[in-house]
Amino acid sequence: MKQKSFKYRFYPTSEQETLLERTMGCARLVYNRALYARTEAWYERKERVGYVETSAMLTQWKKQEDLQFLNEVSCVPLQQGLRHLQSAFTNFFAGRAKYPNFKKKHHGGNAEFTKSAFRWKDGQVFLAKCSLALAIRWSKPLPKGAQPSTITVKISSSGRWTVSLLVDIEIETLPESPNQIGIDFGITSLVTLSNGQKIANPKGFAAKRRKLRKAHKALSRKQKISKNWHKARLKVAKVDREISDARNDFIHNLTTRLVRENQTIAVEDLSVKNLVKNKKLALSIRDASWGELVRQLKYKCDWYGRSFVKIDRWFPSSKRCGHCGHIVDKLPLNIREWDCPNCGTHQAIEMSMPLTIFWPQGLRLQSVERNKT
């Protein structure tokens, strides 16, 4: 049994839109207040404040005269916001993320409803304090018999409403495939496969860069927080959404195809955080979304019974012979061709470096070429 999220667009009524915006505003307020309280407690008094303490603070905030509006919305999204803040601090202390930031109104908002705060009836969603069901556009059906355990409502900075339904389902594994593939990431070619196939980088940001620059230029000329400024901000957000949608659609299609066709998938363990420090390539690397591509490959392999392997970033691919596996001691950057002293095979590096992947069991994938970045 695995958890899978199904995301849909929906079109709220004016009453639902008002209620949801108020709920998201309250959730954002509680999150920011709790974050401030935890930060202040540590820096001023060296006290650690956790979820239990912030939950008690929320109870006291609801009793304050100037915060009575917190009682007018469902309490579940407020509590879920505190839980998400606790998770953010857990990830920060574990070194997996940066220190939590305050939420901003113009970045959109979201509200998470657990089973006690929504009703699922005849394929329709009724949220707490809403008398009407959400007008969801069911672009794909939910699995038969699936019951949502959590529902998250979100509005993007461009004003698009979406709802995500988290369900527990059994995902059927794909039939075993005899194919295995090694993947190398690049900029000109987004991925180069060990069978010699190259898939071009769509460069979604470059395609919309001129349009985005024009929208940002118009925004910079508006008086901040004015009506025209809000209109210009929406135009910028819509261009950003177009870029993001195109990128996500391409990566989803690519990763799904690779997982369906291959039983074993091996990728490089790249340190994208360090690679983007190169100012000349940072924009292109971020646009390529290597991290998102690897993330999707990993969870899809887990879903469908495929093997996913990460090759160590210090793997000596250039110094290893692709025929016998012999590793030379030194290989300066000015040497682009060399002959293996063990088997005599000629290795031509030229503008790229051959990456041959060896498995501990002795199984070897074909050679992969790393694109020059």
C-alpha positions as CSV (number, residue, x, y, z in Angstrom):
1,M,0.0,0.0,0.0
2,K,1.4,3.3,-1.1
3,Q,0.3,6.9,-0.8
4,K,-0.4,8.8,-4.0
5,S,-1.6,12.3,-4.6
6,F,-4.0,13.3,-7.3
7,K,-4.1,16.9,-8.2
8,Y,-7.0,18.7,-9.9
9,R,-8.1,22.2,-10.8
10,F,-11.3,23.5,-9.2
11,Y,-13.4,26.6,-9.5
12,P,-14.8,27.9,-6.2
13,T,-17.9,29.9,-5.8
14,S,-17.6,33.5,-4.5
15,E,-18.6,32.2,-1.0
16,Q,-16.1,29.3,-1.1
17,E,-13.3,31.6,-2.4
18,T,-13.9,34.1,0.4
19,L,-13.9,31.3,3.1
20,L,-10.8,29.6,1.7
21,E,-8.9,32.8,1.4
22,R,-9.7,33.6,5.0
23,T,-8.7,30.1,6.1
24,M,-5.4,30.4,4.2
25,G,-4.8,33.8,5.7
26,C,-5.4,32.5,9.2
27,A,-3.1,29.5,8.6
28,R,-0.4,31.9,7.3
29,L,-0.8,34.2,10.4
30,V,-0.6,31.3,12.8
31,Y,2.5,29.8,11.0
32,N,4.3,33.2,11.0
33,R,3.5,33.9,14.7
34,A,4.7,30.4,15.7
35,L,7.9,30.8,13.7
36,Y,8.5,34.2,15.3
37,A,7.8,32.8,18.8
38,R,10.2,29.9,18.3
39,T,12.9,32.1,16.9
40,E,12.6,34.7,19.7
41,A,12.6,32.0,22.4
42,W,15.9,30.6,21.2
43,Y,17.8,33.8,20.5
44,E,16.6,35.7,23.6
45,R,16.1,33.0,26.2
46,K,17.9,29.9,24.7
47,E,14.6,28.0,25.0
48,R,13.5,25.3,22.6
49,V,9.8,25.6,21.6
50,G,8.2,22.6,19.9
51,Y,4.8,21.7,18.4
52,V,3.2,21.1,21.8
53,E,4.1,24.6,23.0
54,T,3.0,26.3,19.8
55,S,-0.3,24.4,19.9
56,A,-0.9,25.8,23.4
57,M,0.0,29.3,22.1
58,L,-2.7,28.9,19.4
59,T,-5.3,28.2,22.1
60,Q,-4.3,31.4,23.8
61,W,-4.3,33.4,20.6
62,K,-7.9,32.4,19.9
63,K,-8.9,33.9,23.2
64,Q,-7.4,37.3,22.4
65,E,-9.9,40.0,21.4
66,D,-7.9,41.1,18.3
67,L,-7.6,37.5,17.1
68,Q,-11.2,36.3,17.4
69,F,-11.4,35.8,13.6
70,L,-9.3,32.6,14.1
71,N,-12.4,30.9,15.5
72,E,-14.4,31.6,12.4
73,V,-12.4,29.1,10.2
74,S,-11.7,25.4,10.6
75,C,-9.1,24.7,13.3
76,V,-7.6,21.8,11.3
77,P,-5.6,23.8,8.7
78,L,-4.2,25.9,11.6
79,Q,-3.0,22.8,13.5
80,Q,-1.6,21.3,10.3
81,G,0.4,24.5,9.7
82,L,2.0,24.1,13.1
83,R,2.8,20.5,12.2
84,H,4.4,21.6,8.9
85,L,6.5,24.2,10.9
86,Q,7.7,21.4,13.2
87,S,8.7,19.3,10.1
88,A,10.5,22.3,8.7
89,F,12.6,22.7,11.9
90,T,13.2,18.9,12.0
91,N,14.6,19.1,8.4
92,F,16.7,22.2,9.3
93,F,18.3,20.5,12.4
94,A,19.0,17.4,10.3
95,G,20.8,19.5,7.7
96,R,18.3,18.7,4.9
97,A,16.9,22.3,4.5
98,K,17.5,25.9,5.4
99,Y,16.0,27.8,8.3
100,P,12.2,28.2,7.8
101,N,11.1,31.4,6.2
102,F,8.0,33.5,6.9
103,K,5.1,33.0,4.5
104,K,4.0,35.9,2.3
105,K,0.6,36.7,1.1
106,H,1.5,37.3,-2.6
107,H,3.2,33.9,-2.9
108,G,-0.2,32.2,-2.8
109,G,-1.4,30.0,0.0
110,N,-2.6,26.5,1.0
111,A,-4.8,24.8,3.6
112,E,-4.6,21.2,4.5
113,F,-7.7,19.3,5.7
114,T,-7.6,15.9,7.4
115,K,-10.5,13.5,7.6
116,S,-12.2,15.3,10.5
117,A,-12.4,18.5,8.4
118,F,-13.9,17.3,5.1
119,R,-16.6,14.9,3.8
120,W,-16.2,12.6,0.8
121,K,-19.6,11.6,-0.5
122,D,-20.5,10.2,-3.9
123,G,-17.3,11.4,-5.5
124,Q,-17.7,14.9,-4.2
125,V,-15.6,16.9,-1.7
126,F,-17.3,19.0,1.1
127,L,-14.9,21.0,3.1
128,A,-15.5,22.2,6.7
129,K,-17.8,25.2,6.9
130,C,-18.7,24.9,3.2
131,S,-22.2,23.9,2.4
132,L,-21.5,23.2,-1.3
133,A,-19.2,20.7,-2.9
134,L,-16.1,21.9,-4.7
135,A,-16.5,22.2,-8.4
136,I,-13.6,20.0,-9.3
137,R,-12.5,19.3,-12.9
138,W,-11.9,15.6,-12.8
139,S,-9.2,15.4,-15.5
140,K,-8.5,11.8,-14.5
141,P,-10.6,9.5,-12.3
142,L,-9.5,8.4,-8.8
143,P,-8.8,4.6,-8.4
144,K,-11.9,2.6,-7.7
145,G,-12.7,2.5,-4.0
146,A,-10.1,5.1,-3.1
147,Q,-10.9,7.2,-0.1
148,P,-8.9,10.5,0.4
149,S,-7.1,10.7,3.8
150,T,-5.9,14.3,3.3
151,I,-7.1,17.1,1.1
152,T,-4.9,20.2,0.4
153,V,-6.4,23.2,-1.2
154,K,-4.0,25.7,-2.8
155,I,-4.1,29.0,-4.7
156,S,-1.0,29.8,-6.7
157,S,0.5,33.3,-7.1
158,S,-1.2,33.5,-10.5
159,G,-4.6,32.9,-9.0
160,R,-5.1,29.2,-10.0
161,W,-7.0,27.0,-7.6
162,T,-6.0,23.4,-7.2
163,V,-7.0,20.6,-4.8
164,S,-4.8,17.6,-4.0
165,L,-6.3,14.3,-2.8
166,L,-3.9,12.0,-0.9
167,V,-5.1,8.3,-1.1
168,D,-3.7,5.0,-0.1
169,I,-3.7,2.6,-3.1
170,E,-2.0,-0.5,-4.3
171,I,0.2,0.3,-7.3
172,E,0.7,-2.6,-9.7
173,T,4.3,-3.3,-10.6
174,L,5.3,-3.2,-14.2
175,P,6.3,-6.4,-16.1
176,E,10.0,-7.1,-15.8
177,S,12.0,-5.7,-18.6
178,P,15.4,-7.0,-19.9
179,N,16.6,-3.4,-20.5
180,Q,19.0,-1.5,-18.2
181,I,20.1,2.1,-18.8
182,G,22.7,4.6,-17.5
183,I,21.7,8.2,-17.6
184,D,24.1,11.2,-17.8
185,F,22.8,14.7,-17.4
186,G,23.8,17.7,-19.5
187,I,22.7,21.1,-20.7
188,T,22.7,20.9,-24.5
189,S,21.3,17.3,-24.2
190,L,19.2,17.1,-21.1
191,V,20.1,13.4,-20.8
192,T,22.4,11.0,-22.6
193,L,21.5,7.4,-22.3
194,S,24.0,4.5,-22.3
195,N,22.5,3.2,-25.5
196,G,23.7,6.3,-27.3
197,Q,20.3,8.1,-27.4
198,K,20.4,11.8,-26.6
199,I,17.3,13.7,-25.5
200,A,17.4,17.4,-26.2
201,N,16.9,20.0,-23.4
202,P,13.6,21.9,-24.1
203,K,15.0,24.9,-22.2
204,G,11.6,26.2,-21.1
205,F,13.0,29.3,-19.4
206,A,15.0,30.4,-22.4
207,A,11.8,30.1,-24.6
208,K,9.9,32.4,-22.3
209,R,12.8,34.6,-21.1
210,R,11.9,37.6,-23.3
211,K,8.3,37.5,-22.3
212,L,9.2,37.2,-18.6
213,R,11.6,40.1,-18.9
214,K,9.0,42.3,-20.5
215,A,6.5,41.4,-17.7
216,H,9.1,42.2,-15.0
217,K,9.9,45.5,-16.6
218,A,6.3,46.5,-16.6
219,L,6.0,45.5,-13.0
220,S,9.0,47.6,-12.0
221,R,7.3,50.7,-13.4
222,K,4.2,50.4,-11.2
223,Q,3.7,52.0,-7.9
224,K,4.0,49.2,-5.3
225,I,0.8,47.7,-3.7
226,S,-1.3,49.7,-6.2
227,K,-4.1,48.1,-8.3
228,N,-1.9,48.3,-11.4
229,W,1.0,46.8,-9.5
230,H,-1.2,43.8,-8.6
231,K,-2.3,43.4,-12.2
232,A,1.3,43.4,-13.4
233,R,2.3,41.0,-10.6
234,L,-0.3,38.5,-11.9
235,K,1.1,38.8,-15.4
236,V,4.6,37.9,-14.1
237,A,3.1,35.0,-12.1
238,K,1.3,33.6,-15.2
239,V,4.5,33.6,-17.2
240,D,6.3,31.8,-14.4
241,R,3.4,29.3,-14.3
242,E,3.7,28.7,-18.1
243,I,7.4,27.9,-17.7
244,S,6.9,25.6,-14.7
245,D,4.0,23.7,-16.3
246,A,5.9,23.1,-19.5
247,R,9.0,21.9,-17.6
248,N,7.0,19.6,-15.3
249,D,5.1,18.1,-18.2
250,F,8.3,17.3,-20.1
251,I,10.0,15.8,-17.1
252,H,7.0,13.7,-16.1
253,N,6.7,12.3,-19.6
254,L,10.4,11.6,-19.8
255,T,10.7,9.8,-16.5
256,T,7.6,7.7,-17.0
257,R,8.9,6.5,-20.3
258,L,12.3,5.6,-18.9
259,V,10.8,3.7,-16.0
260,R,8.4,1.8,-18.3
261,E,11.1,0.8,-20.7
262,N,14.0,-0.2,-18.3
263,Q,14.3,-2.5,-15.4
264,T,17.4,-0.9,-14.0
265,I,18.2,2.8,-14.1
266,A,21.5,4.3,-13.0
267,V,22.2,8.0,-12.6
268,E,25.0,10.3,-11.4
269,D,24.9,11.6,-7.9
270,L,25.4,15.3,-8.8
271,S,25.9,18.1,-6.3
272,V,23.6,20.6,-7.9
273,K,24.0,23.0,-5.0
274,N,27.7,23.3,-5.8
275,L,27.3,23.3,-9.6
276,V,25.0,26.4,-9.5
277,K,27.8,28.4,-7.9
278,N,29.2,28.7,-11.4
279,K,27.6,32.0,-12.4
280,K,27.9,31.3,-16.2
281,L,26.0,28.0,-16.0
282,A,23.7,28.5,-12.9
283,L,20.7,29.7,-14.9
284,S,20.9,26.8,-17.4
285,I,21.5,24.2,-14.7
286,R,18.4,25.4,-12.7
287,D,16.3,25.4,-15.9
288,A,17.4,21.8,-16.6
289,S,15.9,20.7,-13.2
290,W,18.3,17.7,-12.8
291,G,17.3,17.4,-9.1
292,E,13.6,17.1,-10.0
293,L,14.3,14.6,-12.7
294,V,16.2,12.3,-10.3
295,R,13.5,12.7,-7.6
296,Q,10.8,11.5,-10.0
297,L,12.9,8.6,-11.3
298,K,13.5,7.5,-7.7
299,Y,9.9,7.4,-6.5
300,K,8.6,6.0,-9.8
301,C,11.1,3.2,-9.7
302,D,9.9,2.5,-6.1
303,W,6.3,2.5,-7.3
304,Y,6.7,0.2,-10.3
305,G,9.2,-2.3,-9.0
306,R,12.3,-1.0,-10.8
307,S,15.9,-0.8,-9.6
308,F,17.3,2.7,-9.1
309,V,21.0,3.2,-8.5
310,K,23.0,6.4,-7.9
311,I,26.7,6.3,-9.0
312,D,29.0,8.0,-6.6
313,R,30.0,11.5,-7.7
314,W,33.7,10.6,-7.2
315,F,33.5,7.6,-9.5
316,P,36.6,7.7,-11.8
317,S,34.7,7.5,-15.0
318,S,37.3,9.3,-17.2
319,K,40.2,7.3,-15.8
320,R,38.5,3.9,-16.1
321,C,38.7,1.8,-19.2
322,G,35.3,1.1,-20.7
323,H,36.4,-2.4,-21.8
324,C,38.3,-4.0,-18.9
325,G,37.7,-1.6,-16.0
326,H,41.4,-0.7,-15.5
327,I,41.9,2.7,-13.8
328,V,44.9,4.8,-14.7
329,D,46.7,6.6,-11.9
330,K,46.7,10.1,-13.4
331,L,44.8,11.8,-16.3
332,P,45.4,15.5,-16.7
333,L,42.7,17.6,-18.3
334,N,44.9,18.3,-21.4
335,I,44.9,14.6,-22.3
336,R,41.7,13.8,-24.3
337,E,42.8,10.4,-25.7
338,W,44.6,7.5,-24.1
339,D,45.2,3.8,-24.6
340,C,44.5,1.3,-21.8
341,P,47.8,-0.1,-20.5
342,N,46.0,-3.4,-19.6
343,C,44.0,-4.3,-22.7
344,G,45.2,-1.7,-25.2
345,T,41.7,-0.3,-25.9
346,H,41.8,3.3,-27.2
347,Q,39.8,5.7,-25.1
348,A,38.7,9.0,-26.8
349,I,37.5,11.6,-24.4
350,E,37.4,14.5,-26.9
351,M,34.7,17.0,-25.8
352,S,33.0,14.6,-23.4
353,M,34.1,12.0,-20.9
354,P,33.0,8.4,-21.1
355,L,31.1,7.1,-18.1
356,T,31.1,3.4,-17.7
357,I,29.1,2.0,-14.8
358,F,30.2,-1.1,-13.0
359,W,28.0,-3.0,-10.6
360,P,29.2,-4.8,-7.5
361,Q,27.8,-8.0,-8.8
362,G,30.0,-7.7,-12.0
363,L,27.1,-6.6,-14.2
364,R,28.2,-3.7,-16.4
365,L,26.1,-1.1,-18.3
366,Q,27.2,0.3,-21.6
367,S,29.3,3.5,-21.9
368,V,27.6,6.8,-21.3
369,E,29.0,10.1,-22.6
370,R,28.9,13.1,-20.3
371,N,28.0,16.3,-22.2
372,K,30.3,19.2,-22.0
373,T,28.7,21.9,-19.8
